[in-house]
Structures are given as C-alpha cells and as structure tokens.
Amino acid sequence: MKKVNIITAEEAALKVQDGDTIATGGFVSCACPEALSTALEKRFLETGHPQNLTLFFAAGQGHRDGTGGDHYGHEGMVKRVIGGHWDRAPKLGDLALANKIEAYNLPQGVISHMYRDIAAHNIGTITHVGLYTFADPRNGGGKLNECTKEDLVKIVNIDGEERLLYKGFPIDVVFLRGSYCDEYGNCTVHREIGPLDVTAMAQACKNSGGKVIVQVEKIVQGGSLDPKLVAIPGIYVDSVVIGSDEDNMQCLGMPYDGALTGEFRIPVDAIPPIPMDAKKIIARRAAMELPKDAIVNLGTGAPEKIANVAAEEGISDSMTLTVEAGSIAGVPYGGTQFGAAANSMAILPHNVQFDFYQGGGLDIAFLGLAETAPNGDLNVSKFGTRLAGAGGFIDITQNAKRVVYCGTMTAKGLKTECKDGKLVITQEGAKKKFVNQVEQITFSGDYANKVKQPVLYITERCVFELRPEGVTLIEIAPGIDLQTQVLDQMEFKPQIAEDLKLMDERIFRDELMGLADEK
C-alpha cells in the first residue's frame, strides 16, 4: 500500500470545486469533521469559492451555534441541500425557508442506505419507508420550498406492491471524522460514539470517482492498528488532515468519555425521582404500555422521561433501549452527546441499525407528539418559520410494531398539578396541537391503519387511539372536564369510545405505581 497524503485543512478545502456534491459525516454534535468544514467555510468567505455546492447528509450535524452544517449556511455557497434532519443547522434552514436554495428533507435512515446504494452503483434506494408521508411524491417528494423542482423520489410498483425509489447520484467529495490513521491511510473510529456511516460514505465517494478526505486525531505507524477497528480502509482514502484537540472532540464541547465507546463501563447510580409534572404523568401512562423484554426507541422530550419512570418503578430491566446512531442497551445521553449511550452492549453502524428498524425490529417506539390531525397524521418536521426535519422519525414510526406518541395536549404556557389522584389544569396552553390539518405529514395515519399498526397518543389529560374511523378518545384523566378541557382544546371533534375510561389514578399520585408487580 502507498503512504497516505497528509495535508492541512486549508489544502483540503482547495480540493472542493464549484458545483461539487459534498457529503459530510457526523451525528448531531458527535463525530463532526469540524476542521474540514471550518476551513471550507473560511475559504468561501474569503474568496467566494467554492460556490453552488450540493450538500448531502443523513443525521443533522452541529449544535445550532455555527458548527456542523451551519458552516455551509451562506448564500451562494450551496445551491442544493439534501438532508435527513435540519434543526441542528438553522442557517441552512433559513436559506431554505427564504427560497434561496433548493432544499430536500428525506428520511434519515433512507439516506444512510442511499450511501450504500451509491457505492454499489444501484439505480437508487427502493423502500416502503416514506410512503404516504411528505417524502412521497404525491405529498411533495421531500421538497421544502417553491424553488425546488427536481423529483428525487418516485413511486415504483414491484410485484404489485408500491415502493418509493430514492434516486442516487455521484458524490464528488466526502468529509469524514476518524480517530487514528496509520501511514497507509487506514482509519479507525474507536474513539467516536460509533462507526455511523463512515464506511459506506467513503465507498460511495470512492466509487463515484470523488475525493475521500478524513480528519483524524493522530497518525500512527503503518500496520499497527487492529484491523478489526479499521472502519475506513486506506484504499478508499485520498487525503488525511490532523485536526486540533478542539476539532477532534468526541462530541462538540465535551471531553472524551470512554463509557460512550465501550472502553470502560461506569457505575449507574439510582436515578433520582423526577418531579410530578405533565411530562412525568405522560411518561407514567406510557410506561404502562411497555411489553416485557421490549426492544425500544425513545424520542426526545416527554418520551425521555419514560426511562426515569422505568428506573423509579424498577422495570428498567424489562426493556432494551436502542438509539438510531447505533447503540444497543446502555444509557442514552442527550444534549451535545445525543446519539451516544454509556455502557452499551453493542454499537452498530448507523445504516445497520436502520436495517433493523425499517424491518420492524422495534417492539415499541415512544416519540414526541406535535401537530395531530383527525385521521392520525402527525407533523414534527416543519412549523411555519422553523424547519426541524424528520430525522429518523419516519423510519422508526412507520415500522415499529407499536407506536406511542407522547406530549402535552396544548403548548405555550400549560401548567398542571395533581391533587388527591386528580389532574388540575392551573393554566391552559395557548397553542392547540390537535388540528384540522397538519402542515406536513411526518407520520401517516392512513398508512398506519392500512398496515394495522397500533398507535396511541398519550397526553397528560387523556389518551387517544388510532382507529379506522380516526383519532378516538379512549381515556380521560380524573378531574378533567371532557368538554372544556379536552374537546374545546381541539380544532376537531374526535371519535369518542363508547367505553370511555378514566386514566389510572395511580398515575396522578406521588407514590410508586407498582408497575414491577405487573410485569
């Protein structure tokens, strides 16, 4: 093997040409090639080049502070962005909402598989994921604004079954983050939160005739790396850049934590009880839906509290938490370390985890509840002037054996308290979440009914179930008035079950619910 070409970040930036398609690695604030993206941004601001780039990424990258994808958020620098999650890069989102760039939002797991299909020179990625959502060409095909015209998604029929074809395209440059690199360009990712998509991305770019550039911590002697740890073989690598300590932080702004890589395990002390508030009420009701030995994915927001409730109730061992970034078991982290998990039993590549998710491997998924329509459609991806993106939401919710959406009934100012096993609304939220029509279909109630997927919508004051006739009220909290505190807080009148039940009073009391005795 020949020796790898070691260059500076500034030299790497010069390898990106006007009009190139560039793919960048990373997961939120983890494994971002900051030295490379920073140098490219600096070159553009100083020279106006490269311009008219196409930026391609799966997971959102950055921390809403100019890092990650926001390095590319300059008018003229990019002409098109194809991404799975946009919320981490608000500058890019602003360009899309202002109609200044062509913008697409495709399911994150689908993009992780597109890398593999581009590498293999397949016609595209063919999957059921995204049918009936905003990624379906009948609902916009993932286009985010008026200036975005080209169809990247089309419907195909295979053996009488509808599928979506996400078209592949060549990748000219890829920016990746590794840990160590030997003299021949073989790169490990053993100090990152996981392998993510680095292998598939490098293969896709190499087989497109493009340039694979990897940012690493250090160069070591050739042949000294454990070959089982090498995620990017030197035969794929064109150039390597040695980043600074700050550029190579495992997660932006955070010191290296070996518990997130499997280097060591940390003792997990008893999780202190969380205060009794609306989110805990929702988490308690949701925890009652946990089947024994469930394989679970928890979303952010109210669903995160389910892990706390499970710990309090002594039922943590009855579920295995997974994270789309690749971890199996362990304790998922949040904030700048979102995507990582301490004490994992296994850490898989991002695209492999989505193979499992898309094939129905999750027993149950708990995700956040936002705009909800009468037929069960849900929007969590686009709200007026805020472009969040779907991330892995579509891949997860469309395929889990059961889905439970968790969130408050209203937003902006809601205040609650519990008294004697009853819920009291002390201040109503100003914004209704149950609306006549969602702005964007991130989850399709019609598709869920078609495939007979069980779906619940749990709020602090009531529980709805998705039935063929639409969203149906099945439980109401003790102390809540049906008309003024449920029906009047919705833009539509839901179906109401004939056997409308009271939510379990234990949910609204401070003492333990005793869920361990029921498992």
C-alpha positions, 0 to 999 in steps of 0.5 A: 500500500502507498503512504497516505497524503497528509495535508492541512485543512486549508489544502483540503478545502482547495480540493472542493470545486464549484458545483461539487456534491459534498457529503459530510459525516457526523451525528448531531454534535458527535463525530463532526469533521469540524476542521474540514468544514471550518476551513471550507467555510473560511475559504468561501468567505474569503474568496467566494469559492467554492460556490453552488455546492450540493450538500448531502447528509443523513443525521443533522450535524452541529449544535445550532451555534455555527458548527456542523452544517451551519458552516455551509449556511451562506448564500451562494455557497450551496445551491442544493441541500439534501438532508435527513434532519435540519434543526441542528443547522438553522442557517441552512434552514433559513436559506431554505425557508427564504427560497434561496436554495433548493432544499430536500428533507428525506428520511434519515435512515433512507439516506444512510442506505442511499450511501450504500446504494451509491457505492454499489452503483444501484439505480437508487434506494427502493423502500416502503419507508416514506410512503404516504408521508411528505417524502412521497411524491404525491405529498411533495417528494421531500421538497421544502420550498417553491424553488425546488423542482427536481423529483428525487423520489418516485413511486415504483410498483414491484410485484404489485406492491408500491415502493418509493425509489430514492434516486442516487447520484455521484458524490464528488467529495466526502468529509469524514471524522476518524480517530487514528490513521496509520501511514497507509491511510487506514482509519479507525473510529474507536474513539467516536460514539460509533462507526455511523456511516463512515464506511459506506460514505467513503465507498460511495465517494470512492466509487463515484470517482470523488475525493475521500478526505478524513480528519483524524486525531493522530497518525500512527505507524503503518500496520499497527492498528487492529484491523478489526477497528479499521472502519475506513480502509486506506484504499478508499482514502485520498487525503488525511488532515490532523485536526486540533484537540478542539476539532477532534472532540468526541462530541462538540464541547465535551471531553472524551468519555470512554463509557460512550465507546465501550472502553470502560463501563461506569457505575449507574447510580439510582436515578433520582425521582423526577418531579410530578409534572405533565411530562412525568404523568405522560411518561407514567401512562406510557410506561404502562404500555411497555411489553416485557423484554421490549426492544425500544426507541425513545424520542426526545422530550416527554418520551425521555422521561419514560426511562426515569419512570422505568428506573423509579418503578424498577422495570428498567430491566424489562426493556432494551433501549436502542438509539438510531446512531447505533447503540444497543442497551446502555444509557442514552445521553442527550444534549451535545452527546445525543446519539451516544449511550454509556455502557452499551452492549453493542454499537452498530453502524448507523445504516445497520441499525436502520436495517433493523428498524425499517424491518420492524425490529422495534417492539415499541417506539415512544416519540414526541407528539406535535401537530395531530390531525383527525385521521392520525397524521402527525407533523414534527418536521416543519412549523411555519418559520422553523424547519426541524426535519424528520430525522429518523422519525419516519423510519422508526414510526412507520415500522415499529410494531407499536407506536406511542406518541407522547406530549402535552395536549396544548403548548405555550404556557400549560401548567398542571398539578395533581391533587388527591389522584386528580389532574388540575389544569392551573393554566391552559396552553395557548397553542392547540396541537390537535388540528384540522390539518397538519402542515406536513405529514411526518407520520401517516395515519392512513398508512398506519391503519392500512398496515394495522399498526397500533398507535396511541397518543398519550397526553397528560389529560387523556389518551387517544387511539388510532382507529379506522374511523380516526383519532378516538378518545379512549381515556380521560384523566380524573378531574378533567372536564371532557368538554372544556378541557379536552374537546374545546382544546381541539380544532376537531371533534374526535371519535369518542369510545363508547367505553370511555375510561378514566386514566389510572389514578395511580398515575396522578399520585406521588407514590410508586405505581407498582408497575414491577408487580405487573410485569 
